[in-house]
Amino acid sequence: MDISRRGLLGGGAALAGVGAVTALTQGGASVLAAPLTAAELEALDIPVILSVTDAKRGTLEVLIGEQAVEFTDRSLVAKLARVARKEAV
């Protein structure tokens, strides 16, 4: 079984997903807090891998296809850490 990023996230929709994630992460807090539009949801209708690269700094990386988008969101990292602790129990 192919479990590479390419195998998990291949296809043309991946490029659209990267564009949507890039636009969201560069749009500021108000854009990040807004609900996704129908077009954004459709573009992200593919598997997305989110990795916390530095919890102290609040840095995350979104992997879509062979593309990676890095951004900082301390609030999101805190939420993910709480979920991870809850699930680990």
PyMOL Python script that loads the backbone (N, CA, C, O; Angstrom):
from pymol import cmd

cmd.read_pdbstr("""\
ATOM      1  N   MET A   1       0.853  -1.180   0.000  1.00  0.00           N
ATOM      2  CA  MET A   1       0.000   0.000   0.000  1.00  0.00           C
ATOM      3  C   MET A   1       0.893   1.236   0.000  1.00  0.00           C
ATOM      4  O   MET A   1       1.845   1.313   0.778  1.00  0.00           O
ATOM      5  N   ASP A   2       0.593   2.211  -0.872  1.00  0.00           N
ATOM      6  CA  ASP A   2       1.351   3.446  -0.980  1.00  0.00           C
ATOM      7  C   ASP A   2       0.837   4.434   0.059  1.00  0.00           C
ATOM      8  O   ASP A   2      -0.309   4.876  -0.023  1.00  0.00           O
ATOM      9  N   ILE A   3       1.674   4.786   1.039  1.00  0.00           N
ATOM     10  CA  ILE A   3       1.240   5.727   2.063  1.00  0.00           C
ATOM     11  C   ILE A   3       2.049   7.023   2.019  1.00  0.00           C
ATOM     12  O   ILE A   3       2.139   7.747   3.010  1.00  0.00           O
ATOM     13  N   SER A   4       2.629   7.299   0.866  1.00  0.00           N
ATOM     14  CA  SER A   4       3.361   8.554   0.709  1.00  0.00           C
ATOM     15  C   SER A   4       2.374   9.706   0.616  1.00  0.00           C
ATOM     16  O   SER A   4       1.177   9.495   0.418  1.00  0.00           O
ATOM     17  N   ARG A   5       2.890  10.941   0.762  1.00  0.00           N
ATOM     18  CA  ARG A   5       2.038  12.117   0.583  1.00  0.00           C
ATOM     19  C   ARG A   5       1.391  12.104  -0.787  1.00  0.00           C
ATOM     20  O   ARG A   5       0.208  12.414  -0.927  1.00  0.00           O
ATOM     21  N   ARG A   6       2.174  11.741  -1.803  1.00  0.00           N
ATOM     22  CA  ARG A   6       1.642  11.702  -3.163  1.00  0.00           C
ATOM     23  C   ARG A   6       0.488  10.705  -3.257  1.00  0.00           C
ATOM     24  O   ARG A   6      -0.543  11.000  -3.862  1.00  0.00           O
ATOM     25  N   GLY A   7       0.661   9.525  -2.657  1.00  0.00           N
ATOM     26  CA  GLY A   7      -0.381   8.514  -2.699  1.00  0.00           C
ATOM     27  C   GLY A   7      -1.636   8.935  -1.961  1.00  0.00           C
ATOM     28  O   GLY A   7      -2.749   8.633  -2.393  1.00  0.00           O
ATOM     29  N   LEU A   8      -1.459   9.632  -0.851  1.00  0.00           N
ATOM     30  CA  LEU A   8      -2.606  10.064  -0.054  1.00  0.00           C
ATOM     31  C   LEU A   8      -3.314  11.275  -0.637  1.00  0.00           C
ATOM     32  O   LEU A   8      -4.537  11.390  -0.554  1.00  0.00           O
ATOM     33  N   LEU A   9      -2.543  12.175  -1.226  1.00  0.00           N
ATOM     34  CA  LEU A   9      -3.101  13.475  -1.553  1.00  0.00           C
ATOM     35  C   LEU A   9      -2.986  13.855  -3.019  1.00  0.00           C
ATOM     36  O   LEU A   9      -3.001  15.040  -3.352  1.00  0.00           O
ATOM     37  N   GLY A  10      -2.874  12.875  -3.891  1.00  0.00           N
ATOM     38  CA  GLY A  10      -2.687  13.168  -5.303  1.00  0.00           C
ATOM     39  C   GLY A  10      -3.915  13.774  -5.947  1.00  0.00           C
ATOM     40  O   GLY A  10      -4.976  13.885  -5.332  1.00  0.00           O
ATOM     41  N   GLY A  11      -3.748  14.164  -7.198  1.00  0.00           N
ATOM     42  CA  GLY A  11      -4.869  14.665  -7.976  1.00  0.00           C
ATOM     43  C   GLY A  11      -4.852  16.164  -8.151  1.00  0.00           C
ATOM     44  O   GLY A  11      -4.188  16.881  -7.404  1.00  0.00           O
ATOM     45  N   GLY A  12      -5.590  16.636  -9.146  1.00  0.00           N
ATOM     46  CA  GLY A  12      -5.665  18.056  -9.446  1.00  0.00           C
ATOM     47  C   GLY A  12      -6.293  18.885  -8.344  1.00  0.00           C
ATOM     48  O   GLY A  12      -5.978  20.065  -8.194  1.00  0.00           O
ATOM     49  N   ALA A  13      -7.183  18.273  -7.569  1.00  0.00           N
ATOM     50  CA  ALA A  13      -7.817  19.020  -6.484  1.00  0.00           C
ATOM     51  C   ALA A  13      -6.805  19.458  -5.439  1.00  0.00           C
ATOM     52  O   ALA A  13      -7.041  20.420  -4.709  1.00  0.00           O
ATOM     53  N   ALA A  14      -5.686  18.760  -5.364  1.00  0.00           N
ATOM     54  CA  ALA A  14      -4.658  19.122  -4.386  1.00  0.00           C
ATOM     55  C   ALA A  14      -4.140  20.528  -4.637  1.00  0.00           C
ATOM     56  O   ALA A  14      -3.924  21.282  -3.689  1.00  0.00           O
ATOM     57  N   LEU A  15      -3.939  20.891  -5.890  1.00  0.00           N
ATOM     58  CA  LEU A  15      -3.446  22.231  -6.201  1.00  0.00           C
ATOM     59  C   LEU A  15      -4.462  23.289  -5.803  1.00  0.00           C
ATOM     60  O   LEU A  15      -4.091  24.344  -5.289  1.00  0.00           O
ATOM     61  N   ALA A  16      -5.728  23.019  -6.032  1.00  0.00           N
ATOM     62  CA  ALA A  16      -6.771  23.957  -5.609  1.00  0.00           C
ATOM     63  C   ALA A  16      -6.789  24.069  -4.091  1.00  0.00           C
ATOM     64  O   ALA A  16      -6.989  25.153  -3.542  1.00  0.00           O
ATOM     65  N   GLY A  17      -6.583  22.956  -3.424  1.00  0.00           N
ATOM     66  CA  GLY A  17      -6.543  22.959  -1.959  1.00  0.00           C
ATOM     67  C   GLY A  17      -5.408  23.795  -1.430  1.00  0.00           C
ATOM     68  O   GLY A  17      -5.581  24.528  -0.457  1.00  0.00           O
ATOM     69  N   VAL A  18      -4.236  23.699  -2.057  1.00  0.00           N
ATOM     70  CA  VAL A  18      -3.090  24.507  -1.634  1.00  0.00           C
ATOM     71  C   VAL A  18      -3.423  25.978  -1.785  1.00  0.00           C
ATOM     72  O   VAL A  18      -3.118  26.780  -0.902  1.00  0.00           O
ATOM     73  N   GLY A  19      -4.042  26.337  -2.888  1.00  0.00           N
ATOM     74  CA  GLY A  19      -4.419  27.733  -3.094  1.00  0.00           C
ATOM     75  C   GLY A  19      -5.389  28.220  -2.039  1.00  0.00           C
ATOM     76  O   GLY A  19      -5.262  29.341  -1.545  1.00  0.00           O
ATOM     77  N   ALA A  20      -6.355  27.390  -1.689  1.00  0.00           N
ATOM     78  CA  ALA A  20      -7.336  27.779  -0.675  1.00  0.00           C
ATOM     79  C   ALA A  20      -6.678  27.931   0.688  1.00  0.00           C
ATOM     80  O   ALA A  20      -6.951  28.895   1.403  1.00  0.00           O
ATOM     81  N   VAL A  21      -5.814  26.992   1.056  1.00  0.00           N
ATOM     82  CA  VAL A  21      -5.135  27.072   2.350  1.00  0.00           C
ATOM     83  C   VAL A  21      -4.210  28.280   2.375  1.00  0.00           C
ATOM     84  O   VAL A  21      -4.166  28.995   3.376  1.00  0.00           O
ATOM     85  N   THR A  22      -3.479  28.524   1.308  1.00  0.00           N
ATOM     86  CA  THR A  22      -2.581  29.680   1.252  1.00  0.00           C
ATOM     87  C   THR A  22      -3.371  30.966   1.412  1.00  0.00           C
ATOM     88  O   THR A  22      -2.966  31.852   2.165  1.00  0.00           O
ATOM     89  N   ALA A  23      -4.490  31.081   0.717  1.00  0.00           N
ATOM     90  CA  ALA A  23      -5.308  32.295   0.817  1.00  0.00           C
ATOM     91  C   ALA A  23      -5.820  32.479   2.237  1.00  0.00           C
ATOM     92  O   ALA A  23      -5.821  33.598   2.751  1.00  0.00           O
ATOM     93  N   LEU A  24      -6.248  31.416   2.867  1.00  0.00           N
ATOM     94  CA  LEU A  24      -6.765  31.519   4.227  1.00  0.00           C
ATOM     95  C   LEU A  24      -5.685  31.902   5.220  1.00  0.00           C
ATOM     96  O   LEU A  24      -5.918  32.733   6.098  1.00  0.00           O
ATOM     97  N   THR A  25      -4.503  31.307   5.095  1.00  0.00           N
ATOM     98  CA  THR A  25      -3.454  31.562   6.070  1.00  0.00           C
ATOM     99  C   THR A  25      -2.811  32.918   5.885  1.00  0.00           C
ATOM    100  O   THR A  25      -2.161  33.408   6.809  1.00  0.00           O
ATOM    101  N   GLN A  26      -2.961  33.546   4.734  1.00  0.00           N
ATOM    102  CA  GLN A  26      -2.375  34.851   4.504  1.00  0.00           C
ATOM    103  C   GLN A  26      -3.393  35.969   4.654  1.00  0.00           C
ATOM    104  O   GLN A  26      -3.056  37.139   4.468  1.00  0.00           O
ATOM    105  N   GLY A  27      -4.627  35.631   4.988  1.00  0.00           N
ATOM    106  CA  GLY A  27      -5.680  36.638   5.023  1.00  0.00           C
ATOM    107  C   GLY A  27      -5.890  37.314   6.350  1.00  0.00           C
ATOM    108  O   GLY A  27      -6.742  38.199   6.440  1.00  0.00           O
ATOM    109  N   GLY A  28      -5.169  36.952   7.379  1.00  0.00           N
ATOM    110  CA  GLY A  28      -5.343  37.586   8.677  1.00  0.00           C
ATOM    111  C   GLY A  28      -6.370  36.860   9.528  1.00  0.00           C
ATOM    112  O   GLY A  28      -7.031  35.929   9.069  1.00  0.00           O
ATOM    113  N   ALA A  29      -6.496  37.297  10.768  1.00  0.00           N
ATOM    114  CA  ALA A  29      -7.351  36.620  11.744  1.00  0.00           C
ATOM    115  C   ALA A  29      -8.811  36.630  11.343  1.00  0.00           C
ATOM    116  O   ALA A  29      -9.507  35.635  11.547  1.00  0.00           O
ATOM    117  N   SER A  30      -9.303  37.738  10.771  1.00  0.00           N
ATOM    118  CA  SER A  30     -10.719  37.794  10.418  1.00  0.00           C
ATOM    119  C   SER A  30     -11.067  36.785   9.335  1.00  0.00           C
ATOM    120  O   SER A  30     -12.146  36.194   9.366  1.00  0.00           O
ATOM    121  N   VAL A  31     -10.174  36.581   8.383  1.00  0.00           N
ATOM    122  CA  VAL A  31     -10.417  35.594   7.327  1.00  0.00           C
ATOM    123  C   VAL A  31     -10.369  34.187   7.905  1.00  0.00           C
ATOM    124  O   VAL A  31     -11.177  33.336   7.532  1.00  0.00           O
ATOM    125  N   LEU A  32      -9.430  33.934   8.811  1.00  0.00           N
ATOM    126  CA  LEU A  32      -9.315  32.605   9.413  1.00  0.00           C
ATOM    127  C   LEU A  32     -10.517  32.267  10.273  1.00  0.00           C
ATOM    128  O   LEU A  32     -10.885  31.097  10.381  1.00  0.00           O
ATOM    129  N   ALA A  33     -11.138  33.266  10.889  1.00  0.00           N
ATOM    130  CA  ALA A  33     -12.278  33.016  11.759  1.00  0.00           C
ATOM    131  C   ALA A  33     -13.578  32.842  10.983  1.00  0.00           C
ATOM    132  O   ALA A  33     -14.533  32.270  11.508  1.00  0.00           O
ATOM    133  N   ALA A  34     -13.631  33.320   9.754  1.00  0.00           N
ATOM    134  CA  ALA A  34     -14.852  33.255   8.959  1.00  0.00           C
ATOM    135  C   ALA A  34     -15.128  31.824   8.502  1.00  0.00           C
ATOM    136  O   ALA A  34     -14.195  31.070   8.227  1.00  0.00           O
ATOM    137  N   PRO A  35     -16.415  31.443   8.421  1.00  0.00           N
ATOM    138  CA  PRO A  35     -16.752  30.118   7.889  1.00  0.00           C
ATOM    139  C   PRO A  35     -16.277  29.988   6.445  1.00  0.00           C
ATOM    140  O   PRO A  35     -16.204  30.978   5.717  1.00  0.00           O
ATOM    141  N   LEU A  36     -15.956  28.766   6.036  1.00  0.00           N
ATOM    142  CA  LEU A  36     -15.525  28.528   4.660  1.00  0.00           C
ATOM    143  C   LEU A  36     -16.696  28.703   3.702  1.00  0.00           C
ATOM    144  O   LEU A  36     -17.832  28.352   4.019  1.00  0.00           O
ATOM    145  N   THR A  37     -16.405  29.248   2.535  1.00  0.00           N
ATOM    146  CA  THR A  37     -17.417  29.369   1.492  1.00  0.00           C
ATOM    147  C   THR A  37     -17.601  28.002   0.833  1.00  0.00           C
ATOM    148  O   THR A  37     -16.817  27.082   1.066  1.00  0.00           O
ATOM    149  N   ALA A  38     -18.622  27.882   0.023  1.00  0.00           N
ATOM    150  CA  ALA A  38     -18.866  26.626  -0.694  1.00  0.00           C
ATOM    151  C   ALA A  38     -17.689  26.292  -1.602  1.00  0.00           C
ATOM    152  O   ALA A  38     -17.295  25.130  -1.702  1.00  0.00           O
ATOM    153  N   ALA A  39     -17.125  27.299  -2.265  1.00  0.00           N
ATOM    154  CA  ALA A  39     -15.986  27.067  -3.158  1.00  0.00           C
ATOM    155  C   ALA A  39     -14.768  26.597  -2.370  1.00  0.00           C
ATOM    156  O   ALA A  39     -14.043  25.713  -2.828  1.00  0.00           O
ATOM    157  N   GLU A  40     -14.534  27.174  -1.194  1.00  0.00           N
ATOM    158  CA  GLU A  40     -13.402  26.758  -0.368  1.00  0.00           C
ATOM    159  C   GLU A  40     -13.594  25.327   0.131  1.00  0.00           C
ATOM    160  O   GLU A  40     -12.646  24.542   0.149  1.00  0.00           O
ATOM    161  N   LEU A  41     -14.804  24.993   0.530  1.00  0.00           N
ATOM    162  CA  LEU A  41     -15.083  23.623   0.970  1.00  0.00           C
ATOM    163  C   LEU A  41     -14.873  22.630  -0.159  1.00  0.00           C
ATOM    164  O   LEU A  41     -14.310  21.556   0.054  1.00  0.00           O
ATOM    165  N   GLU A  42     -15.319  22.979  -1.362  1.00  0.00           N
ATOM    166  CA  GLU A  42     -15.138  22.092  -2.512  1.00  0.00           C
ATOM    167  C   GLU A  42     -13.659  21.902  -2.832  1.00  0.00           C
ATOM    168  O   GLU A  42     -13.226  20.790  -3.136  1.00  0.00           O
ATOM    169  N   ALA A  43     -12.887  22.978  -2.764  1.00  0.00           N
ATOM    170  CA  ALA A  43     -11.454  22.898  -3.048  1.00  0.00           C
ATOM    171  C   ALA A  43     -10.738  22.035  -2.015  1.00  0.00           C
ATOM    172  O   ALA A  43      -9.727  21.409  -2.332  1.00  0.00           O
ATOM    173  N   LEU A  44     -11.238  21.994  -0.803  1.00  0.00           N
ATOM    174  CA  LEU A  44     -10.604  21.215   0.258  1.00  0.00           C
ATOM    175  C   LEU A  44     -11.263  19.851   0.450  1.00  0.00           C
ATOM    176  O   LEU A  44     -11.072  19.210   1.483  1.00  0.00           O
ATOM    177  N   ASP A  45     -12.025  19.414  -0.524  1.00  0.00           N
ATOM    178  CA  ASP A  45     -12.680  18.109  -0.441  1.00  0.00           C
ATOM    179  C   ASP A  45     -11.694  17.010  -0.818  1.00  0.00           C
ATOM    180  O   ASP A  45     -11.995  16.129  -1.623  1.00  0.00           O
ATOM    181  N   ILE A  46     -10.508  17.085  -0.215  1.00  0.00           N
ATOM    182  CA  ILE A  46      -9.437  16.111  -0.404  1.00  0.00           C
ATOM    183  C   ILE A  46      -8.761  15.933   0.948  1.00  0.00           C
ATOM    184  O   ILE A  46      -8.909  16.784   1.825  1.00  0.00           O
ATOM    185  N   PRO A  47      -8.032  14.859   1.130  1.00  0.00           N
ATOM    186  CA  PRO A  47      -7.315  14.703   2.401  1.00  0.00           C
ATOM    187  C   PRO A  47      -6.286  15.809   2.598  1.00  0.00           C
ATOM    188  O   PRO A  47      -5.582  16.194   1.665  1.00  0.00           O
ATOM    189  N   VAL A  48      -6.212  16.304   3.803  1.00  0.00           N
ATOM    190  CA  VAL A  48      -5.256  17.340   4.178  1.00  0.00           C
ATOM    191  C   VAL A  48      -4.547  16.873   5.435  1.00  0.00           C
ATOM    192  O   VAL A  48      -5.187  16.401   6.374  1.00  0.00           O
ATOM    193  N   ILE A  49      -3.228  17.003   5.458  1.00  0.00           N
ATOM    194  CA  ILE A  49      -2.451  16.621   6.642  1.00  0.00           C
ATOM    195  C   ILE A  49      -1.967  17.899   7.313  1.00  0.00           C
ATOM    196  O   ILE A  49      -1.362  18.758   6.672  1.00  0.00           O
ATOM    197  N   LEU A  50      -2.234  18.013   8.592  1.00  0.00           N
ATOM    198  CA  LEU A  50      -1.809  19.172   9.365  1.00  0.00           C
ATOM    199  C   LEU A  50      -0.789  18.708  10.385  1.00  0.00           C
ATOM    200  O   LEU A  50      -1.034  17.760  11.131  1.00  0.00           O
ATOM    201  N   SER A  51       0.346  19.370  10.420  1.00  0.00           N
ATOM    202  CA  SER A  51       1.427  18.999  11.317  1.00  0.00           C
ATOM    203  C   SER A  51       1.829  20.201  12.157  1.00  0.00           C
ATOM    204  O   SER A  51       2.064  21.286  11.625  1.00  0.00           O
ATOM    205  N   VAL A  52       1.908  20.009  13.465  1.00  0.00           N
ATOM    206  CA  VAL A  52       2.419  21.058  14.343  1.00  0.00           C
ATOM    207  C   VAL A  52       3.935  20.925  14.313  1.00  0.00           C
ATOM    208  O   VAL A  52       4.487  19.930  14.783  1.00  0.00           O
ATOM    209  N   THR A  53       4.605  21.930  13.760  1.00  0.00           N
ATOM    210  CA  THR A  53       6.057  21.855  13.618  1.00  0.00           C
ATOM    211  C   THR A  53       6.794  22.471  14.799  1.00  0.00           C
ATOM    212  O   THR A  53       7.936  22.101  15.073  1.00  0.00           O
ATOM    213  N   ASP A  54       6.162  23.403  15.500  1.00  0.00           N
ATOM    214  CA  ASP A  54       6.769  24.013  16.683  1.00  0.00           C
ATOM    215  C   ASP A  54       5.646  24.509  17.587  1.00  0.00           C
ATOM    216  O   ASP A  54       5.104  25.595  17.379  1.00  0.00           O
ATOM    217  N   ALA A  55       5.303  23.710  18.589  1.00  0.00           N
ATOM    218  CA  ALA A  55       4.178  24.039  19.462  1.00  0.00           C
ATOM    219  C   ALA A  55       4.413  25.324  20.239  1.00  0.00           C
ATOM    220  O   ALA A  55       3.479  26.103  20.433  1.00  0.00           O
ATOM    221  N   LYS A  56       5.631  25.561  20.683  1.00  0.00           N
ATOM    222  CA  LYS A  56       5.912  26.770  21.461  1.00  0.00           C
ATOM    223  C   LYS A  56       5.699  28.038  20.636  1.00  0.00           C
ATOM    224  O   LYS A  56       5.197  29.038  21.148  1.00  0.00           O
ATOM    225  N   ARG A  57       6.073  27.995  19.383  1.00  0.00           N
ATOM    226  CA  ARG A  57       5.891  29.141  18.486  1.00  0.00           C
ATOM    227  C   ARG A  57       4.508  29.162  17.852  1.00  0.00           C
ATOM    228  O   ARG A  57       4.091  30.192  17.322  1.00  0.00           O
ATOM    229  N   GLY A  58       3.789  28.045  17.895  1.00  0.00           N
ATOM    230  CA  GLY A  58       2.475  27.961  17.271  1.00  0.00           C
ATOM    231  C   GLY A  58       2.536  27.769  15.775  1.00  0.00           C
ATOM    232  O   GLY A  58       1.628  28.183  15.054  1.00  0.00           O
ATOM    233  N   THR A  59       3.609  27.138  15.297  1.00  0.00           N
ATOM    234  CA  THR A  59       3.813  26.953  13.866  1.00  0.00           C
ATOM    235  C   THR A  59       3.232  25.623  13.403  1.00  0.00           C
ATOM    236  O   THR A  59       3.443  24.583  14.027  1.00  0.00           O
ATOM    237  N   LEU A  60       2.503  25.679  12.305  1.00  0.00           N
ATOM    238  CA  LEU A  60       1.892  24.496  11.711  1.00  0.00           C
ATOM    239  C   LEU A  60       2.284  24.405  10.251  1.00  0.00           C
ATOM    240  O   LEU A  60       2.703  25.390   9.642  1.00  0.00           O
ATOM    241  N   GLU A  61       2.144  23.209   9.695  1.00  0.00           N
ATOM    242  CA  GLU A  61       2.384  22.989   8.272  1.00  0.00           C
ATOM    243  C   GLU A  61       1.213  22.188   7.726  1.00  0.00           C
ATOM    244  O   GLU A  61       0.838  21.161   8.291  1.00  0.00           O
ATOM    245  N   VAL A  62       0.641  22.658   6.636  1.00  0.00           N
ATOM    246  CA  VAL A  62      -0.440  21.956   5.955  1.00  0.00           C
ATOM    247  C   VAL A  62       0.167  21.298   4.730  1.00  0.00           C
ATOM    248  O   VAL A  62       0.807  21.959   3.913  1.00  0.00           O
ATOM    249  N   LEU A  63      -0.036  19.995   4.604  1.00  0.00           N
ATOM    250  CA  LEU A  63       0.500  19.232   3.475  1.00  0.00           C
ATOM    251  C   LEU A  63      -0.651  18.824   2.565  1.00  0.00           C
ATOM    252  O   LEU A  63      -1.591  18.152   2.989  1.00  0.00           O
ATOM    253  N   ILE A  64      -0.558  19.247   1.303  1.00  0.00           N
ATOM    254  CA  ILE A  64      -1.557  18.906   0.291  1.00  0.00           C
ATOM    255  C   ILE A  64      -0.788  18.515  -0.955  1.00  0.00           C
ATOM    256  O   ILE A  64      -0.081  19.334  -1.541  1.00  0.00           O
ATOM    257  N   GLY A  65      -0.928  17.262  -1.359  1.00  0.00           N
ATOM    258  CA  GLY A  65      -0.148  16.784  -2.490  1.00  0.00           C
ATOM    259  C   GLY A  65       1.327  16.880  -2.150  1.00  0.00           C
ATOM    260  O   GLY A  65       1.754  16.439  -1.083  1.00  0.00           O
ATOM    261  N   GLU A  66       2.095  17.448  -3.041  1.00  0.00           N
ATOM    262  CA  GLU A  66       3.521  17.637  -2.784  1.00  0.00           C
ATOM    263  C   GLU A  66       3.811  19.055  -2.319  1.00  0.00           C
ATOM    264  O   GLU A  66       4.969  19.470  -2.277  1.00  0.00           O
ATOM    265  N   GLN A  67       2.783  19.792  -1.973  1.00  0.00           N
ATOM    266  CA  GLN A  67       2.914  21.170  -1.528  1.00  0.00           C
ATOM    267  C   GLN A  67       2.825  21.240  -0.002  1.00  0.00           C
ATOM    268  O   GLN A  67       2.136  20.439   0.630  1.00  0.00           O
ATOM    269  N   ALA A  68       3.528  22.203   0.572  1.00  0.00           N
ATOM    270  CA  ALA A  68       3.464  22.456   2.002  1.00  0.00           C
ATOM    271  C   ALA A  68       3.302  23.946   2.229  1.00  0.00           C
ATOM    272  O   ALA A  68       3.991  24.758   1.613  1.00  0.00           O
ATOM    273  N   VAL A  69       2.386  24.297   3.118  1.00  0.00           N
ATOM    274  CA  VAL A  69       2.156  25.684   3.475  1.00  0.00           C
ATOM    275  C   VAL A  69       2.361  25.801   4.973  1.00  0.00           C
ATOM    276  O   VAL A  69       1.702  25.109   5.748  1.00  0.00           O
ATOM    277  N   GLU A  70       3.279  26.678   5.388  1.00  0.00           N
ATOM    278  CA  GLU A  70       3.542  26.867   6.814  1.00  0.00           C
ATOM    279  C   GLU A  70       2.897  28.162   7.281  1.00  0.00           C
ATOM    280  O   GLU A  70       2.929  29.172   6.577  1.00  0.00           O
ATOM    281  N   PHE A  71       2.306  28.127   8.482  1.00  0.00           N
ATOM    282  CA  PHE A  71       1.722  29.326   9.060  1.00  0.00           C
ATOM    283  C   PHE A  71       1.753  29.229  10.572  1.00  0.00           C
ATOM    284  O   PHE A  71       2.026  28.166  11.129  1.00  0.00           O
ATOM    285  N   THR A  72       1.474  30.334  11.231  1.00  0.00           N
ATOM    286  CA  THR A  72       1.479  30.386  12.685  1.00  0.00           C
ATOM    287  C   THR A  72       0.078  30.685  13.188  1.00  0.00           C
ATOM    288  O   THR A  72      -0.566  31.637  12.746  1.00  0.00           O
ATOM    289  N   ASP A  73      -0.382  29.862  14.116  1.00  0.00           N
ATOM    290  CA  ASP A  73      -1.689  30.067  14.743  1.00  0.00           C
ATOM    291  C   ASP A  73      -1.634  29.420  16.125  1.00  0.00           C
ATOM    292  O   ASP A  73      -1.944  28.239  16.279  1.00  0.00           O
ATOM    293  N   ARG A  74      -1.242  30.194  17.114  1.00  0.00           N
ATOM    294  CA  ARG A  74      -1.078  29.661  18.473  1.00  0.00           C
ATOM    295  C   ARG A  74      -2.384  29.125  19.041  1.00  0.00           C
ATOM    296  O   ARG A  74      -2.384  28.141  19.781  1.00  0.00           O
ATOM    297  N   SER A  75      -3.481  29.758  18.703  1.00  0.00           N
ATOM    298  CA  SER A  75      -4.777  29.308  19.188  1.00  0.00           C
ATOM    299  C   SER A  75      -5.117  27.916  18.647  1.00  0.00           C
ATOM    300  O   SER A  75      -5.596  27.058  19.389  1.00  0.00           O
ATOM    301  N   LEU A  76      -4.870  27.699  17.365  1.00  0.00           N
ATOM    302  CA  LEU A  76      -5.135  26.393  16.765  1.00  0.00           C
ATOM    303  C   LEU A  76      -4.229  25.323  17.362  1.00  0.00           C
ATOM    304  O   LEU A  76      -4.682  24.211  17.631  1.00  0.00           O
ATOM    305  N   VAL A  77      -2.953  25.648  17.572  1.00  0.00           N
ATOM    306  CA  VAL A  77      -2.028  24.687  18.183  1.00  0.00           C
ATOM    307  C   VAL A  77      -2.511  24.323  19.579  1.00  0.00           C
ATOM    308  O   VAL A  77      -2.455  23.154  19.962  1.00  0.00           O
ATOM    309  N   ALA A  78      -2.983  25.300  20.345  1.00  0.00           N
ATOM    310  CA  ALA A  78      -3.500  25.025  21.689  1.00  0.00           C
ATOM    311  C   ALA A  78      -4.709  24.091  21.633  1.00  0.00           C
ATOM    312  O   ALA A  78      -4.819  23.168  22.440  1.00  0.00           O
ATOM    313  N   LYS A  79      -5.613  24.327  20.686  1.00  0.00           N
ATOM    314  CA  LYS A  79      -6.791  23.465  20.536  1.00  0.00           C
ATOM    315  C   LYS A  79      -6.375  22.040  20.170  1.00  0.00           C
ATOM    316  O   LYS A  79      -6.899  21.073  20.723  1.00  0.00           O
ATOM    317  N   LEU A  80      -5.433  21.917  19.239  1.00  0.00           N
ATOM    318  CA  LEU A  80      -4.964  20.595  18.835  1.00  0.00           C
ATOM    319  C   LEU A  80      -4.290  19.862  19.991  1.00  0.00           C
ATOM    320  O   LEU A  80      -4.471  18.655  20.153  1.00  0.00           O
ATOM    321  N   ALA A  81      -3.513  20.591  20.795  1.00  0.00           N
ATOM    322  CA  ALA A  81      -2.850  19.981  21.947  1.00  0.00           C
ATOM    323  C   ALA A  81      -3.878  19.476  22.955  1.00  0.00           C
ATOM    324  O   ALA A  81      -3.715  18.395  23.521  1.00  0.00           O
ATOM    325  N   ARG A  82      -4.935  20.253  23.179  1.00  0.00           N
ATOM    326  CA  ARG A  82      -5.985  19.823  24.109  1.00  0.00           C
ATOM    327  C   ARG A  82      -6.699  18.570  23.601  1.00  0.00           C
ATOM    328  O   ARG A  82      -6.981  17.653  24.371  1.00  0.00           O
ATOM    329  N   VAL A  83      -6.983  18.539  22.316  1.00  0.00           N
ATOM    330  CA  VAL A  83      -7.634  17.355  21.728  1.00  0.00           C
ATOM    331  C   VAL A  83      -6.711  16.147  21.845  1.00  0.00           C
ATOM    332  O   VAL A  83      -7.160  15.056  22.198  1.00  0.00           O
ATOM    333  N   ALA A  84      -5.433  16.332  21.553  1.00  0.00           N
ATOM    334  CA  ALA A  84      -4.477  15.224  21.630  1.00  0.00           C
ATOM    335  C   ALA A  84      -4.373  14.682  23.054  1.00  0.00           C
ATOM    336  O   ALA A  84      -4.337  13.468  23.255  1.00  0.00           O
ATOM    337  N   ARG A  85      -4.325  15.576  24.039  1.00  0.00           N
ATOM    338  CA  ARG A  85      -4.261  15.122  25.440  1.00  0.00           C
ATOM    339  C   ARG A  85      -5.521  14.372  25.821  1.00  0.00           C
ATOM    340  O   ARG A  85      -5.455  13.343  26.493  1.00  0.00           O
ATOM    341  N   LYS A  86      -6.661  14.877  25.398  1.00  0.00           N
ATOM    342  CA  LYS A  86      -7.953  14.244  25.716  1.00  0.00           C
ATOM    343  C   LYS A  86      -8.034  12.840  25.114  1.00  0.00           C
ATOM    344  O   LYS A  86      -8.495  11.900  25.763  1.00  0.00           O
ATOM    345  N   GLU A  87      -7.579  12.712  23.863  1.00  0.00           N
ATOM    346  CA  GLU A  87      -7.640  11.414  23.167  1.00  0.00           C
ATOM    347  C   GLU A  87      -6.598  10.435  23.698  1.00  0.00           C
ATOM    348  O   GLU A  87      -6.783   9.224  23.584  1.00  0.00           O
ATOM    349  N   ALA A  88      -5.515  10.933  24.271  1.00  0.00           N
ATOM    350  CA  ALA A  88      -4.450  10.058  24.764  1.00  0.00           C
ATOM    351  C   ALA A  88      -4.837   9.389  26.079  1.00  0.00           C
ATOM    352  O   ALA A  88      -4.220   8.400  26.476  1.00  0.00           O
ATOM    353  N   VAL A  89      -5.835   9.913  26.747  1.00  0.00           N
ATOM    354  CA  VAL A  89      -6.237   9.371  28.056  1.00  0.00           C
ATOM    355  C   VAL A  89      -7.022   8.110  27.907  1.00  0.00           C
ATOM    356  O   VAL A  89      -7.439   7.520  28.905  1.00  0.00           O
TER     357      VAL A  89
END
""", "prot")
cmd.dss("prot")
cmd.show_as("cartoon", "prot")
cmd.util.cbc("prot")
cmd.orient("prot")
